[in-house]
């Protein structure tokens, strides 16, 4: 029998529990000091096993964006974006609060946690004003 990928209390479970509580966390390697996301047990950069959770600033830049077309009864179109956090990690999420067609590469965004189907997930909002400059 194969062991579960994330036993109770494992790194993914701890990460999801933080999201469920409304807190977005990334990891920082104790060896090379690079940021890591999605959470894992070993650093993908140097193989070190000491990864600590930390709260990122949450600001970043849209690296890529696309629109997934859905019927209105299925919730309508949804944006899917790759976002480069200022800490140096890239994650897939969505930009909310604007039409899908308004999301552009290079825009500055800020992360927040929302509840979706009973679990916390990271989404982004466009930054406006001074914080919107790359």
N, C-alpha and C positions, 0 to 999 in steps of 0.2 A: 504494500500500500504506500502511495506517495504522500509525504507530509503536506499539510496545507501551506500555501505560499506565504500566508501571514498569520501565524498562530495568534491566539488571543493575547493582546498586549504587545504584539510585534510593532515594528516601525510604521507600517501602513495603518494599522488599527489606531495607534496613537495620533497619527496625522489626521485621520478621519474624525476621531473624537474631538480634536481641537477645532476642526472645521464645523462640526455639529454644534460646538459651543460658540461659533462665530469668530474664531481666530484662525487667520491664515499664517502658516509657518513654512519656512524652507529650512534646509540644513546647511551647516557650515562644517567643513572637514577640519579636524584637529591636526591633521598632518600638513596638507598643502594650503589650507585656509580658503579654498575655493568654495563658492556656493554650489549647492546641489538641489535639484528638483527634477523629478518626482522623488519623494523620499525612498531611501534604500539603506541596506545594512552596511555596504562598503562604498567608499568613495570611488566614482567612476573615473576620476582623474589620476589618483595615485594608489588606490587599493587600500587605503587606511581604513580601519574599522571604527574610528572615533568620530562620529558625526553627531553634532549637537543641533537641536532645533532652535531657531531664532525667528523673530517676527521681522519680515522685510519691510522696507518703506512702503512697498506696494505700488510704487510708480514705475512706469515702463513706457515702451514704444511699440506700436503695432508693427510687426515684422511682415505679416501677410494677413490677408483677409479674403473671405469668400462668403457667398450667400448660399445656404441650403434652402431650396425651394420646397415648401410644404403647402398642402391644402389648408384653407382657412380653418376647417373643422379640426385639423391636426395642430392648430396653434399658429399657422402662418409661417412666413419665411423667418429664418433665424440666421444671424451672423455667426461665423466661426472664424476666430482669429488666432494667430500665433503672436504672443506678446513676449518681448525681451524685457525682463525686469532689470532695473538699474543695478541690481546685485550681480547680474551676469548669467541668469538662467532664463530659459525660454519655456513657455508653457502654452498649451492650447486651451482656449476658453471662448468667451463671447463678449462683445461690447454691447452694453444695454443702454436704453434711453434715447437712442437715435435710430432713424431708419437704417436698414442694412446698407443701403447705397451710400450713406454718409460716412461709413468707416473706411479710412484710407491708410495706406502704408505710411509710416512716419509720424502718425498722430500720437500725442502723449496721452496716457491713460493712467487711471488709479484703480487698484484692486479693492474689492469688498466681498464679503461672504454673504450669500443668500441661501435660504432653505429651499430645496427642490426635492420633491418626493421623499420628504422626511430626512434628508441629509444635507449638510453644508457643502456648497460648491463655490469656487472662486469665479467671479465675473468682474468685468471692468466697466468703468465710466470714462468718457472723454474728459480730459482736463481742459479748462478754458482759462484765459487770462495768462498771468505770469507763469503758472505751472505748466502751461501747454507748450512752452518752448523746449526744443530738444537740446 
